[in-house]
C-alpha cells in the first residue's frame, strides 16, 4: 500500500498561539490521559491536555520537563537536551489522545505509521515546558490519521512535522501469543 505524500501546509504557520494558553484550565491531567493512552513510566510524555476540539481537529498538550527525566544523565552529559525522538513521541501521544478520546478510529491502540517533514529548531532542556499543538489533516477511520504538529518552548518552535497514526493489531501482538 502506498501512502500519499505529506499534505502541503506551511509548516511555520502556527496551529495555535502558545502564549495564549491557560495552564490553569487543564482539560485532562495525567490520570485522565492514562485512562485513554497506554504509555506509562518513562514513555509517558505528557503532563496535561489543554485543548481537545474534535470539530476543529485541534489538540494541545504539554510536558513539564524536570531534572529527573530518564534521558538527562546521558543525552548529553553536562548539556542535557531532550532527544528529538521524544519530542516526536510527545506529539504522537497528543495526537493519539485526541483520536482515541474522541473515538475517531476503530482501534484499541494507535501507533506510528510514519513521520514526514520533521524539523528541529530550538533546544529543549530540563526545566522547560514543551507545548505540543496538533491539527488533524486527514482521517480514514479504519486505516490512518494524518496530523501536523508543532512543539513549542515559550513562543519558539522547537520541532514541527507531520505524522501518520495507524491502528495497532494488539490482539495479535499480545505477549504469549
Protein Blocks (a to p, Z undefined) as FASTA:
>chain_A
ZZdddddddfklcfbdfklpcfklcfbdfklmmmmpmcecjllcbfbdfbdcfknopacd
dddddfkbfklmmmcghiacddfklmmmmmmmmmmmmmmmnopaccfbdcdfbdehiacf
bdcdehiacddddddfbdcfkloccddddddehjbcfbgcddddddddfklmgghZZ
